[in-house]
C-alpha cells in the first residue's frame, strides 16, 4: 500500500487574475470540469493500492479542500494544515511524521496535470521496489522542448528495470544549456513527484537538513486535531527554514534514483502552458466561460462571471474576472508576475 501525499500549499500567482492567494490554481477547474486538486486525488483513488491521502495545505483553504475532496471520492483524506508556508521540505517532513514509519509515500503537487494515468501507475510500480529498500525516488519527465523554466536531472546508470541513479540536479538552465541537455538525451525534467519510505526521508532530513526536521517534530508533537485535520503547532513550524526538498535533500543524498517516464505531465505553470495543454477548436481557440468569438484565432480566453466578446483578434490571452481583466499576447505569460507586483505597489498601480 502506498500513501499519497498531496502538496496543496501554493499560491499560483502566475495564473492571476483567476488564481489568487485565497483561491489558488489547485482549487480551480483549469483543464476540465474538475479542479487540479480533484484530478490529483483521483490518480490514487484505488484503495486496493493506495491508502487515504495526506493533504498538506494552508489552513485558510481547509473548508474548500474538504468539500472538493469529498466530491472527488477522497473524503477519507487527512489534512495537515500549515500555519504558514515553508516550502516543500518542511511540508514533506510533516507528512512523513504523520505517516507510519514504513509507509511508502507518493508525494505529488496538487496543481500538476498528468494525462496518461496508466503510464504514471507503471512508473510507480517500477520505482516502488527500490523505494522499499530505502532509495529516494524522483520521477523524471521526458523533455519535449528546451524549457528554461524547469529544473533538470541528469540520468546515471541503471539500478533496476525502469530505474536509474540520479547523477545531479540542475536548476533552470539558460537556453543554450537546455538545448544541449535535450540533444544528449541524458537529462529529464524535474517534475517534483517523489516516492520514498517515510523513515528514509526522515533519516535524510536528519542528515542534510536537521533544522527542518527538528521544527517539524516539535510542530507535530504539539499539534491539535479537529475532525480529520491535523494542526501543527504554529510557533514551532514557523521556526523552520523555508527550503525545497530538492535543495534540502535530493541534491545532497547519494541514495537518489530517477524513474524516467512520459506521462503527459505539465506543471500548468503559466497561461501559455495552459493554452498548450487545453483542447482547442478548429481556429486554435481555447475558451472557458461565456465567450463569443468572431473571426478570431489562437486565443486563450477564460471568463468568470461575465461575458467576453472577441472580434478580429489573434494570438491573445484574455482572462476576465469580476474585478480584473488581463489581456496580453500569447508568449508573454511570464510577465504576469509584473502585473501582480505592480498592483501591490500604489506607485505603479496606474502606470501607463
Secondary structure, DSSP 8 states (H G I E B T S, - for coil): -EEEEEEE----GGGTTTSBTTB-GGGS-SSSSS-HHHHHHHTT--TTTB---EEEEEGGGHHHHHHHHHHTT-TT-EEEEESS--HHHHHHHHHHHHS-TT-EEEEEETT-EES-HHHHHHHHHHHHHHHHTT-EEEEEE--SS--SSS-EEEEEEEEETTEEEEEEEE-S--HHHHHHHHHHS-EEEEEEEEEEEHHHHHHHHHHH-HHHHHHHHHHHHT-EEETTEEE--HHHHHTS----HIIIIITT-S-EEEEEE-S-EE---SHHHHHHHS---TTS-EEESSEEEES-BS-EEEESSS-EEEES-BSEEEEE-SS-EEEEETT-GGGHHHHHHHHT-TTTTT--
